[in-house]
Amino acid sequence: MDGMTDEGLSVLGSCCSPPVLQALQILVQHVAAGSGETLSLRDAGLAVLTEEEVFGRTESLFGHSKVTLKREDTLRTEMKDQPGYLPLVMSITVKGLASLV
């Protein structure tokens, strides 16, 4: 968690409910796979992201980690140019928190 920005940690603190952590874990796995495929918001694990407040916090968290989250009928993640280690740190942190619930 030391590698995350203060803003990212603050947002992450508001994303600690089990359903949100499950959705975050799915998203970081998607980012790690780097497949570029879209995800369905109808997926039970991602359904919580249809709530505007939850999506806004998630989008902010990913943004602080240099990952763009785009939602239309589907969900897509894109790495920004030269994201450095921030996506990896976010992934490790989310997976660690998700394993605790």
N, C-alpha and C positions, 0 to 999 in steps of 0.2 A: 504494500500500500504506500510505501515511501515514495515510489516512483510516480504516483498519481498527483495531479495538480490539486490544490486546495479546493478549487471550485468543483472538480470531479468528485472528490471525496464527499463534499457537501451534498451533491446531487445523489451520490450512491447511498448516503445515509437515509435518503427519503425513498429508497427503492428496496427496502429490506423485507417486504412481505413475501411469503412463500410463492404466491402466483407470479409476482413481478420478478423475483429471482429466477424462477423457472423460465420465464420468457427471456430474461437477460442471458441465461445460460444457453438457450437455443440460439440466440443471436450471436453470441461470441463464438460458438461452434461454427456457425455459418461464416463469420468473418475469417476464422482460422482456416476453414476449408478453401476460401478464396474462389469459390465456384462461380460467383457472379449470378447465380440463379436467384429467382425471386422466391419469397416465402408467402404462404397463404395465411391471412389473418383469420381464416376459418379453422386453422389448426388449434386444437384445444389449448395447447401450451402457449400460444401467442394471442389468444382472444382478449386477454387483459389489455393489450395494446390498442384496442379499439376505443378505449376510454381516453379522451383528450388529455386529461391531466397526466395520466400514466405515460402516454406516448410522448408528451412534452418533456417530462423528466428523463425518459429513456433517450430521446433525441439529444437532449442536452448532455447527458452522460457520455454518449458515443461521440458527440462533437468535441468534448474536452479531451477525448482520446484519439482525435484526428480521424474519426470514422463518420461518414455521412450516412444518416438513416433516412430513407425516403419511403413515404407511405402514400399509396394510391389505392387501387383495389387489392394490391399486393404490397409486400414489404421488401425493400432492397437495401443492401449495405454497400458502401463504396469507401475504399481507403483514400484518404487525401494524399497528395504528393508528399513523399518522404515523411511518413508518420513517425518514424523512429521506433522506440520501444513502447510507446504509450498504449497501443492496442494490445500488446502482449501483457502488460501490467494490468490493464483492465480485465482481460480474460482470466488471468490467474486469480485476481481479486474476486471476480464474480463467481468463478467456480468454487473458490474456497468458501465464500459466504453461502452459496447454494448447498454445499455439502453439510453445512451446519443445521439446516432446517429439515 
